[in-house]
Amino acid sequence: MSNFGVADWQALVDLERLMRWMDQHDLGDGPVENVRQLTGGTQNLLLRFDRAGGGYVLRRPPLHPRMDGNGIMRREIRVLSALADTDVPHPQLIAGCTDPEVLGSAFYLMEPVDGFNATAAMPAQHADDPGIRHGMGLAMADGAAALGRIDLTAVGLADFGKLDGFLQRQAPRWWTQLESYRDYAGWSGPDGMGDVRGVARWLEQACPASFEPGLMHGDYHLANVMFRNDGPGLAAIVDWELSTAGDPLVDLGWLLATWPNADGSSVGPPAPRPWQGFATPGELVAQYARGSQRDLSDLDWYAVLACYKLGIILEGTYARACAGKAPMATGEQLHAAAQGLFARAQRWIEAGGLPVA
């Protein structure tokens, strides 16, 4: 979700400079019209506008990004370009600018997506039909499977990430992140989250010996897709800032870890309302398997990894809140979510099988 106000986007996007750049790239002519800021996604700015009868969405980082904003934009430009001729639903890239001199940062233009974010609100057609909602869940599994079928070499992304030791690095890397929270005065430490050490040991001991490399989205959940307005299908997978070459089964594990419970309660993004009718975790796995040749025998490991990683990420806000660097109400909410994720991971470990319920 964007944290910008109307005045803020005007400070981040000089329309005159943008139009000159578009002129140089034969992207319409005349004035930029109907400018409006879009909400949803991450803290990156999304600006919708029209020019010469064509619709555009501009994406650029905030003024003070938490990470390398220019690098993230270049990464997104590259992956969206690579996806152009694939069956992965995604925003269609129009043009990218990697020169920060134009608008103060790298940015790109993409076609507007005709769809909606189900975690915000659903059209009446979808809200009134549990059959459509069931198809929406299956469409998410289809989207993950389509992404997992991408041939990295064929789309020019063979060097898009560090593949050697990718799975073996995961648990230690995120444990290091968790330990870094000790720098925040007042944080009670990892024990308040659940059996974090036990989950970390299990991940290291049960880590798959090998994997089939592919393209990962990196944050695949209900809030990072847009559904079609005319049915249950995906209009686009959005927010590609964490995409990388790695193991696509990490995305399936992330989807399972963040999938709401049967009653609509959630330890991840809020569940769409109404929730009744959406596919079960077991149905997600079965649907993914129909569109993928990947070995799913270690899927419980990927789901537990997702709980572990996301729980540690959320705990970071709680640690900052304990040190007075974030609102305590938000910190406590995310701390409870982290506890829920580790409890879910522990249940899956003890069950010794796929997380299908």
N, C-alpha and C positions, 0 to 999 in steps of 0.2 A: 504494500500500500504506500502510496506517495505521501510525503509529509510537506509538500509544497503548497503554497497559496498562490492566488492569481498573480500577485506582484512578483513572487519568486520566479515563476517561469519566465517572466519578462526580463528578469535579470540574467537568466541562464540561456535564453535564446534570443539573439538579436535577429529579428525577422529580416532586416535589410541585408545583413551578411548572409543569412540563409538563402534568400532569394538570389543573390549574386552567385552563390555556390551552385544552386539548382540550375541557374541559367547556363553556367559553364558545363553542366552535365546533361543539358537538354531535357530537363525535368519540368516541362510546362513553361508558361510565361505569365506575366501579369502579376497581380497582387496575391498574397496569401490571404485566404478568407476563412471565416467560420472556425477560428482558432479556439480550441478548448482543451483543457487538461483532462486526462483520463485517470481514473483511480484503479487500484488493484495492482497485484504483482509486488514488486520490491520498492525500494526507495529511489530507484532510478526514475527520471522524469519521462512521462509518456504524454506527448502533445499531438492531438489530432487536428488536422487542418485540410483545407481544399485549395487546389490551384489548377486553374484552367480546366475545371470539370473533373479533375482527378482527386481521389482521396489519399491522404498520407498520414502515417503515424511516425513521429520522430521520437527516438529513444536516446537519452544521454544520461550520464551520471549526475548526482547532486554536486553542489559546490564543494563540499568536503566529504568525499566518499570514504567509507571505512576501509576499503581496499583500493587497489590500483584501478581507478575508474577507467582510464584510457585502455589499460590492458584488458579489462572486462569487455569493453565495447569491441575491441579488436577481436577478441575471442568469439563473441556473439556473432559478429559480422562473418567470421570464417565459418562457423558451424552452420549458420542459416544459409550461407552460400552453398555449402556442401550438401545440404538437404534439398536443394531446389528440385532435383529430378527424382526424388524418392517418394515412397508412399507414407512417409511419416508426416502427420498433420502438423503444420508449423506456420508461423507468419511468413508471408512471402517477402523476401528482401528485395527492395527497390534499388538502393544504393547505399554505400557506406563511406564515411569520411574518417580516416585515421589521423588526419592532421589536426592537432588541437588548436592551431592558430585560427581556424575558421570560426568556431563557437566557444573556444576556451576549453574544449575537450573533444575527444573522438565521439562520433555519434553515427546513427544510421537512420535511414528511412525505410519503412516497411508498409505493406498494404494493410488497411484496416481489416480486422478479423470480424466476420459476421457471426457472432456467437455471444455466449454469456458465461459468467463465472457462477457456477452453481452454489458456491459457498456464500455468495452475496445474496442472490435471489434467483428464483426459477420462473420462467414464463408459465402461464396458466396451463398450457398444454402438458408440460412436464410435471407440474405440481399436482395435476389432477389425475395422472395416469401412472400407477405403480409399474406397469409393464414398460413404459418408456424409461422410468428411473432404473429398472433392472438392466435395460440395455445400456444405460449410461455407464454403469459399473463395468459391464463387459467391454464397452468401448475403451475404457481406461486400460484394461488388460491388453486389448488389441494394440493400443498405442505403444505400450511398453514393448510388446513383442515386435512391432514394426521397427522400433528404434533398435532393438537387439539384433535385427537382421541386417543392419547396415554393414557393408564391407568397408572397413576403414581405408584400405588402400585404394579401392575403387573411387571413393569420394574425396581422396586427397587428405585424409586425416590420420595417416599412419603415425605421424609424429606429434599427435595432439595431446599426448600424455605419457607419463613414465610407466611402462607396463611391467618392467622387471620387479618382482617382489610386491606387486600391487596389493594382493590380498594380505600377505604377511605383514605389511606395513600398517594396516588399518587399526588394529587394537592398540599397539604401542603408540601410534601417532596421536590418537584421541585420549589415551591415558596421560600423555605429556600435556595436552591441552587442559585436561582436568586438573592436573597438579599445578598448572600455572595460576589457577584461581586462588591458591594460597597467598598470593600477593595482595589479595583484597582483605583488609582487616575486618574481622567480625564474621567471616565465612566459617561455618562449622565443619567443613571438610566433606569428603565424599561419602562418609558413612551414613549421613542423613538422607541419602538418595536411595538406599537399598543395598543389595549385595553387589556393589559395583566391582569389587575385586574378584568375586566369584564369576561374574559374567565375563570380565576381561580374561581370566584364566581359561574359561571354557572356549572363548573365541580363539585364543592362541592355540589351544590343544586341538580343537576341532576344525581348524582352518583348512579348507580344501587345498589339495596339493597343487592343483593346476586349474586354469580357466581358459575359456575361449575369448580372446580380446574383442572388444566392440565399442560402440559409442554409448556413453552414459549421459543422461540428462543431469543427474546429480541431486535433484530435489523434486522427485516425481510424486506429486500428491494432488488431491482434489482441488486445491486452490491454485495450482499452476497449470491448469488446462481450461480451455473454453469449449463449451459444448455447442452444437449446432442448434439454431433456433427452430428448425423444422423437424427435429427428431432426436434420437439418443446419441448420435455419432459425435466424435470429436471434431470441432472446428480447427483447433490448434493447440499444441503444447507450447506454453509460453515460458518466459524467464529462463534463458539458457546460460546464465552467468556462471553456473557451476559445472557446465558440461565438460567432459574430458574423455579421453580414450582410457578405458578400464574394463571392468566386468559389468555388462548390462544387467546381470542378475541382482546387482546392488539396487538398481531402480525398482525391480519387482519386490525386493525385500523392504524397500522404503515405502512402497505403496501399501504393503501389508502392515507394516509397523504403524502407519498413520491412518489406516482405515478405521472409521468409527465402529463402535460396538453395535450390536443388534438393536439396542435401545436408542441409538443416535448419540450417545455420549462419546467423547473423543479425547484422546491425548495428543492429537495433532491439530490440523486446521478444523474449524467448526464443520459439523456435518451439514450438508444441504437439508433444507426443510421443505416438505416432509422427507424423512429418511426411509420410511417403510417402503419396501420394494427393491431397494438397492441390492446388488449381488453380495453374497457372502464371501469371506476370504477364500473358502474352498472353491467357489465358482470362479473367482478371479484367477486362481492358480490353474484350474482346468482350462479356462479360456486362453490364458497365456500359452499353455502347452499346445493348444491346437494351432497356434501361429508360430511356434518356435521349435527348433530342433535341439535346443539347449538341454543339458542334463540338469534336472531339477531335484536330484536326490539329496543335495545339500542345502535346499532352500531354507530350512530352519536356521542355518548359520547366517544367511544373508538377512533374514528378518530380525534375528537377534542383534546382528551388527548394526542394523538401522536403529533399533531401540537404543542401543548403547551410544551411538554417535549423536543422535538427536537429543537424547537425554543430557549428554554432556554439553551440547550447544546451548540448550535451554537453561541449564544450571549456571551458565556464565552470567546471565542477567541477574539471577538471584545473588550470586557472589558479588556482583557490582552493587546491587541494592544493599547488601549487608555493609558495604563500605560507603554508603551514601551517594553512590554514583549512578543510581537508577531508582525509579519509584519502587518502594517496597511492595505496594499492592501488586504491581506487575511481576516483581521478582517472586513473590510468594505464589502467584498463580502459575508461573513457569516452573517453579520448584516442585509444585504438586504434579504438574504434567511430567516432569522428569522422573519423579517417583513412580508415576503410573507406567511410564515406559519401561523402567527397570523391573517393575512387578510383572509386566507383560513378558519381558524377556525371560525372567525366571520361570514363569509358567511354561513357556515354550521349551526351555531347556529341560525342565522336569518331565514334560510330556514326551520328549524324545522323538518328535515327529513334526510334520509340517504344520504350520499355524493356520489351521483351516476353520477355526471358530473364534 
